[in-house]
Amino acid sequence: MTDLAKLPVTVITGFLGSGKTTLVRHLMQNPGGKRLAVVVNEFGDVGVDGEILKGCAIPECPAENIMELANGCICCTVADDFIPTIEALMALDPRPEHILIETSGLALPKPLLKAFDWPDIRSKITVDGVIALADAEAVAAGRFAPNVAAVDAQRLADDSIDHETPLSEVFEDQISCADIILLTKPDLAGPEGVAKAKAIIAREAPRPLPVVEVAEGVVDPRVILGLEAAAENDMDARPSHHDDHDDHEHDDFESIVVELPEMDSPEVLVKAIERLASELNILRVKGYAAVSGKPMRLLVQAVGARVRHQYDRPWKADEARQSRVVVIAEHDDIDAAKIREILGAAPVDA
């Protein structure tokens, strides 16, 4: 099978809350004439992202073309999950013309690229490109280093200074593996923040990378689809902090799922999430909530104390008005009882 016959796959990576699902939703609705399929790999076992995408399926990307993998990082479960999923998508009739893979926000992209060398699929698919999303405001604020001012000063003096933390390593690996960077939420960062974020990315990138500002996931599909990067054959140009290891762990992070009662208003949940960020250093909260008197389901997405919420669709007649959120933090910051208390959930032994 020639390279021209291989099915192109675009890997969409990016740190927690950078806007990956919003981008995928935009591409689904604006596929540029391509018949798409989507693989969503979530951290934790609540299929929030998959549900969002299935809710906006269109003929060019119907619901059966959207598959979720929630059993762990796809690069760690290649034989059990990733390969069968890719094969199932390729067996669809009509066959997809392009596959989008949305990784979890804590995924290291390079091990995933190595999965494309798996014998069962390496002659059938190619990595058209790796797209890394970076939240402009978060990057400009130095969210991925313990002391951004000190790091900046040290970096200017000596590029060999090693200041990495687990969070910064994930971010840097995602940048290093990318073919193009989408700088998201530029409106929140402002011109000065955008300029600072671009400078930080340029400093971390192992080679010059195009950086495109994107608001609400809106980007011309021609910019990021059809790159023909064949990234699986270009591994040496994509250095990783984990190149010396055969595998990688996500033990630094943990998630819990919390079921909540129906609430009086969205502000109740927003204030609780803000408390989680300030008191327990929670990284990410996402999920759905039922609000009294509202026929629509409330979608909640939070990065730290920055909370975004909107009513995304009506509750279906055959589904329970159930509120469920997944909370993600570094391992040492997960206090399940305290998290449940702040969110107003019933005690586990109740």
C-alpha positions in Angstrom: 0.0 0.0 0.0 1.5 3.4 -1.0 1.6 6.4 1.2 -1.1 8.0 -1.0 -3.4 5.2 0.0 -2.9 5.6 3.7 -5.7 7.1 5.7 -4.6 10.5 7.2 -4.9 11.0 11.0 -4.5 14.3 12.8 -3.5 14.1 16.5 -4.9 17.0 18.5 -3.1 17.5 21.7 -2.9 20.3 24.3 -2.9 21.0 28.0 -5.9 20.8 30.2 -8.6 23.2 29.2 -6.8 24.5 26.1 -9.9 24.0 23.8 -9.4 20.7 22.1 -13.0 19.6 22.1 -14.1 23.1 20.9 -11.7 22.8 18.0 -12.9 19.2 17.1 -16.5 20.4 17.2 -15.7 23.2 14.8 -13.9 20.8 12.4 -16.9 18.4 12.5 -19.2 21.2 11.5 -16.8 22.6 9.0 -15.0 19.5 7.6 -13.8 21.1 4.4 -15.5 18.5 2.2 -13.9 15.6 4.1 -15.8 12.7 5.7 -14.4 12.7 9.3 -14.2 10.2 12.1 -13.2 11.2 15.7 -11.5 9.3 18.5 -11.7 10.9 22.0 -9.4 9.8 24.7 -10.4 11.2 28.1 -8.7 11.3 31.5 -11.1 9.7 33.9 -14.2 7.7 33.2 -16.8 10.4 32.5 -17.4 10.7 28.8 -17.9 14.4 28.8 -16.0 15.3 25.6 -17.5 12.4 23.6 -21.0 13.4 24.6 -20.4 17.0 23.5 -19.2 15.9 20.1 -22.0 13.3 19.6 -24.4 16.1 20.3 -23.3 18.0 17.3 -22.8 15.2 14.8 -23.6 15.9 11.2 -23.8 13.7 8.0 -20.1 14.2 7.3 -19.3 13.0 10.8 -22.2 10.9 12.2 -22.4 9.7 15.8 -21.2 6.2 14.8 -18.0 7.8 13.6 -17.2 9.2 17.1 -15.5 6.7 19.4 -14.4 7.2 23.0 -11.5 5.5 24.8 -11.7 6.0 28.5 -9.6 3.0 29.7 -6.4 5.0 30.0 -4.0 6.8 27.8 -4.3 5.4 24.3 -0.6 5.1 23.9 -0.6 2.8 26.9 -3.4 0.6 25.7 -2.5 0.2 22.0 -3.4 -3.5 21.5 -6.5 -3.6 23.6 -8.1 -0.3 22.7 -6.3 1.9 20.1 -5.8 -0.7 17.3 -9.3 -2.2 17.4 -10.8 1.3 17.4 -8.8 2.4 14.4 -9.7 -0.8 12.6 -13.4 -0.4 13.4 -13.3 3.2 12.0 -11.6 2.0 8.8 -14.2 -0.7 8.3 -17.1 1.8 8.3 -19.1 2.1 5.1 -18.7 4.7 3.9 -15.0 4.8 5.0 -13.8 8.0 6.7 -11.5 10.2 4.7 -9.7 11.7 7.8 -9.5 10.7 11.4 -9.1 13.2 14.3 -7.7 12.0 17.6 -8.4 14.2 20.6 -5.9 13.2 23.3 -6.5 13.7 27.0 -5.0 17.0 28.4 -2.4 15.0 30.2 -1.2 12.9 27.3 2.3 12.7 26.0 2.0 12.8 22.2 5.2 11.1 21.2 4.4 7.6 22.7 1.1 7.9 20.7 3.1 8.5 17.5 5.1 5.3 18.2 1.8 3.4 18.3 1.3 4.2 14.6 4.3 1.9 14.0 2.2 -1.0 15.2 2.3 -3.8 12.6 -1.5 -4.0 12.2 -1.9 -0.4 11.1 1.4 1.1 10.0 0.8 0.3 6.3 -2.8 1.7 6.5 -2.6 5.1 8.2 -0.3 8.0 8.5 -0.1 10.9 10.9 -1.0 13.9 8.7 0.0 16.2 11.5 0.2 16.9 15.3 -1.7 20.0 16.3 -0.9 21.4 19.8 -3.3 23.8 21.5 -1.9 26.2 24.0 -4.1 28.5 26.2 -2.6 32.0 25.6 -3.5 33.3 29.0 -2.3 30.3 30.9 1.0 30.2 29.0 1.6 33.9 29.5 0.9 33.5 33.2 3.5 30.8 33.5 1.1 28.1 34.7 3.6 25.4 33.9 6.5 26.5 35.9 6.8 27.1 39.7 8.2 30.6 39.3 7.9 32.0 35.8 9.9 35.2 36.5 12.9 33.2 37.9 12.6 30.7 35.1 12.6 33.5 32.5 15.7 35.0 34.0 17.5 31.7 34.2 16.5 30.8 30.6 17.9 34.1 29.3 21.2 33.4 31.1 21.5 29.7 30.4 19.3 27.6 28.1 20.5 24.4 29.7 18.8 25.2 33.0 16.5 22.3 34.0 13.4 23.7 35.7 10.8 21.1 34.7 8.0 20.0 36.9 5.5 17.2 35.8 3.1 19.8 34.5 5.6 21.8 32.6 7.1 18.6 31.1 3.7 17.6 29.7 3.3 21.0 28.2 6.8 21.1 26.7 6.4 17.6 25.3 3.2 18.6 23.5 4.9 21.7 22.0 8.0 19.7 21.0 5.9 17.1 19.1 3.7 19.5 17.2 3.7 20.6 13.6 1.6 23.7 14.3 0.5 25.5 17.5 -2.9 26.9 17.9 -2.8 29.7 20.5 -6.3 29.7 22.0 -8.3 32.2 24.0 -6.3 35.2 22.8 -9.1 37.5 23.9 -8.5 36.6 27.5 -4.7 37.1 27.2 -4.8 40.4 25.4 -2.1 41.6 23.0 0.6 41.6 25.6 -0.3 38.2 26.9 -0.4 36.8 23.4 3.1 38.2 22.6 4.5 36.7 25.8 2.9 33.3 25.2 4.4 33.3 21.7 7.8 34.1 23.1 7.6 31.3 25.6 6.5 28.8 23.0 9.3 29.8 20.7 11.7 29.3 23.5 10.4 25.8 24.3 10.0 24.6 20.8 12.9 22.5 19.4 12.4 24.0 15.9 10.6 27.0 14.4 6.8 26.3 14.5 3.9 28.2 13.0 1.7 29.7 15.7 -1.9 30.6 14.8 -4.2 32.5 17.1 -7.6 30.8 17.4 -10.8 32.0 19.3 -13.6 29.5 20.1 -11.9 26.8 17.9 -12.6 28.7 14.7 -9.9 27.9 12.2 -10.0 27.1 8.4 -9.6 23.3 8.2 -7.1 23.9 5.3 -4.7 25.3 7.9 -4.5 22.1 10.0 -5.7 19.3 7.8 -3.7 18.0 4.9 -0.3 18.8 6.3 1.1 15.5 5.1 3.7 15.6 7.8 4.1 11.8 8.1 5.0 12.5 11.7 5.5 8.8 12.5 8.6 8.9 10.2 9.9 12.1 11.8 10.4 11.1 15.4 13.9 12.4 15.9 12.8 15.9 15.2 10.2 15.7 18.1 12.3 15.4 21.3 10.6 14.4 24.6 11.5 14.4 28.2 10.6 10.7 28.2 12.8 9.6 25.3 15.0 7.5 27.5 12.0 5.6 28.9 10.2 2.7 27.2 6.9 3.9 28.7 5.4 6.6 30.8 3.1 6.9 33.8 0.3 9.3 34.7 0.7 8.6 38.4 1.4 12.2 39.1 -2.3 12.9 38.3 -5.6 11.5 39.5 -9.2 12.1 38.8 -12.4 11.4 40.7 -16.0 11.5 39.5 -18.6 13.3 41.7 -22.3 13.0 41.4 -24.2 16.1 42.5 -27.9 16.8 43.3 -29.9 19.3 41.2 -28.8 22.8 42.1 -30.6 26.1 42.4 -28.3 28.1 40.0 -25.1 27.8 38.0 -23.4 30.2 40.4 -23.6 27.6 43.2 -21.4 25.3 41.2 -19.1 28.1 39.9 -18.3 29.2 43.5 -17.7 25.7 44.6 -15.2 25.1 41.7 -13.4 28.4 42.6 -13.0 27.1 46.1 -11.6 23.8 44.8 -8.9 25.7 42.8 -8.0 28.0 45.7 -8.1 25.5 48.6 -7.0 22.3 46.9 -5.1 23.3 43.8 -7.5 21.5 41.5 -6.4 21.6 37.9 -9.5 20.8 35.9 -13.2 20.3 36.4 -15.6 19.3 33.6 -19.0 17.8 33.4 -22.8 18.4 33.4 -25.2 19.7 35.9 -29.0 19.9 36.3 -30.3 23.3 37.4 -33.8 23.5 39.0 -36.4 24.9 36.6 -34.1 24.7 33.6 -35.0 22.3 30.7 -31.4 22.5 29.4 -28.4 20.7 30.6 -25.6 22.9 32.0 -22.1 22.1 30.6 -19.3 23.2 32.9 -15.6 23.4 32.0 -13.0 24.8 34.4 -9.3 25.3 34.4 -8.2 26.3 37.8 -10.5 29.0 39.1 -11.5 30.1 35.6 -15.0 28.6 35.1 -17.0 28.6 31.8 -20.5 27.3 31.7 -23.4 27.2 29.2 -26.6 25.3 28.5 -25.6 23.0 25.7 -28.8 21.0 25.0 -32.2 20.0 26.4 -32.4 17.0 28.7 -33.7 14.0 26.8 -37.0 12.5 27.8 -35.4 9.2 28.6 -32.4 10.4 30.6 -32.1 11.2 34.3 -31.4 14.9 35.2 -28.1 13.8 36.8 -25.2 16.1 37.6 -21.8 14.5 37.2 -18.3 16.1 37.1 -14.8 14.8 36.8 -12.2 16.5 39.0 -8.5 16.3 38.0 -5.5 17.3 40.2 -2.0 16.2 40.9 -2.0 13.1 43.0 -1.1 14.7 46.3 -3.9 17.3 45.9 -6.7 14.8 45.6 -8.7 14.8 48.8 -11.9 13.0 47.7 -13.9 13.7 50.9 -13.0 17.5 50.9 -13.8 17.7 47.2 -17.2 16.2 47.7 -17.9 18.4 50.6 -17.0 21.6 48.7 -19.1 20.5 45.7 -22.1 19.7 47.9 -22.2 16.0 47.1 -23.6 13.4 49.5 -21.0 11.6 51.6 -19.9 8.3 50.0 -21.2 6.2 52.9 -24.6 8.0 53.0 
